[in-house]
Amino acid sequence: MALDPITLLTLSIALAAAAALYLAAEWRHVREASLLFWSAGFATITVKSVLALLRSSGVLLIGIWFANGSLVTAHFLFLLGVARFTEARLSRGWYLIFVLWAAMLLLPEAPWWSDRYRPLQVGQ
């Protein structure tokens, strides 16, 4: 079996889906809220990996930006699960992570403010 990107994404889908289903089944028996957050995190990774397969079809906005951005959501769900498990409260500053992610989408494609990244002009 070759370890190309499509194979690795398919393996990630299977592993994340199995983890999400197992944690959801455990939550049904234990009713611990942290298990539900962790299950939702793995379910988000499953959806993200499916969307990342769209990169090979040329759908870059969904296949790259949305898929990679959903990793922010998945890790935030893991953080909420840990906070619930340890009975700690998250400060409101943690919720700014989504604002920062949205702001990064507005950055220009190339750092136009730097001379290092400007293309060389003929005659320079």
Sequence and secondary structure as in RCSB ss.txt:
>XXXX:A:sequence
MALDPITLLTLSIALAAAAALYLAAEWRHVREASLLFWSAGFATITVKSVLALLRSSGVLLIGIWFANGSLVTAH
FLFLLGVARFTEARLSRGWYLIFVLWAAMLLLPEAPWWSDRYRPLQVGQ
>XXXX:A:secstr
    HHHHHHHHHHHHHHHHHHHHHHHHHH  HHHHHHHHHHHHHHHHHHHHGGGGGT HIIIIIIHHHHHHHHH
HHHHHHHHHHHT    GGGGGHHHHHHHHHTS SS TT GGGS   TT 
